[in-house]
Amino acid sequence: MISIFDAILAINPNARVNVENNSVDNITWDQGQTVISKKDIEAKKAQLETEYNANSYQRKRVLEYKELKEQLDLLYHDMTAGKLNHTGQWHMHIKSVKDKYPKG
């Protein structure tokens, strides 16, 4: 989940603040820091949450894809068998994951 602190850093990566209870009402800005409005922080947090939720399929796919060395081995065997098309093991593996977790 996206925190208030994540939103602040997305607006100003150099911000130095203390955020208690993940609340815009409990932010203490370090001396000399430019204060970001609560409205801007909440808007950025909402934007980041929307992006995070829209990309959940990517996080799920990563957990299902075989490790790169295993994928390369599949490709090697597909090349040896002359199956660098939709009938190859690598293609079928990738397609099964993409089908299970479609984009948006």
N, C-alpha and C positions, 0 to 999 in steps of 0.2 A: 504494500500500500504506500501511497505517496504521502510524505509528511510535509508539514509547514516548512521545516528546515530545507527539504528538497526543493520546494517552490522558491524559497528565498535564494538558494544557491543557483537555481536556474536563471533567476533574474540578475543576480550579482554573484559570480563564482568566488569573489574575494570577501564576501560579507562575513563579519565576525559578530555572531549573535548567540544568545542563549534563549532557547525555546522550551518552555515548561508545558507539559501535558498536551503537546502538539496543538497548541491554541494560539491564534493570532492575538488574543488578548493577553498572552503571557510571554511577550518577546522583550528581551532586554538587549539593546544595541550597545556594542562596545563603543567606547569614546572615540569620536572622530568618524564614525560610520554614518553613511547616508541612510536615513530611515526610508524604508519602502512602505507605502501605504497598505493598510489591511486589505483594502479593495483589490489592489494589484496582486498581493500575495494570494488571496483567495481565488482570483481569476486564473493565476498561473497554476495553482494547485489543481483547479478543476480541469484546465487544459492538459496537464500532465496525467491526471487520472484517466481522462478520455483516451489519450494516446496509449497509455498502459493497457487499458481494457481492450482497445481495438487491436492490440498486438498480442493478445493472449495465445493465439494460434502458434506464434513463433516460439514462445516459451515451452509450449507443449511438444512441438516438433523436436526441439533440441533434445528433449529427454528420450525421444524414441529413435532418433537417428543413430545408426551404428557409429562407432568411433571411426575417425578418418582412416586409420590403418586398415580397418576391416573393409571400409568402402573402397579403398585402393585395391585391396585383394579381390573384391568382387569385380572391379573394373578389369583387373589383370585377367581373371578367368573369363570374363565376357569377351575381352579382346582375343584371347587364345581360341575361344569357341566361335569367333566371328559374330558375336551378338551385341554389337554396339548400337542397338536399337531398342524398341519397346519390349523385346523378349528377353533382354539381359537381366541378370540377377540384380545388378546395381539399380537399374531403372525401376524394376518392380519393387525393390525395397523403398526407394525414394517416393515413388508414386503411392505406395500403400500408406506411408506416413502423411503425405500431402492430402490424400483422400480422407484419412481419418480426422485430420485437423485442417479443414479448408481455410483459405485466407478470407477474412472478414465475411 
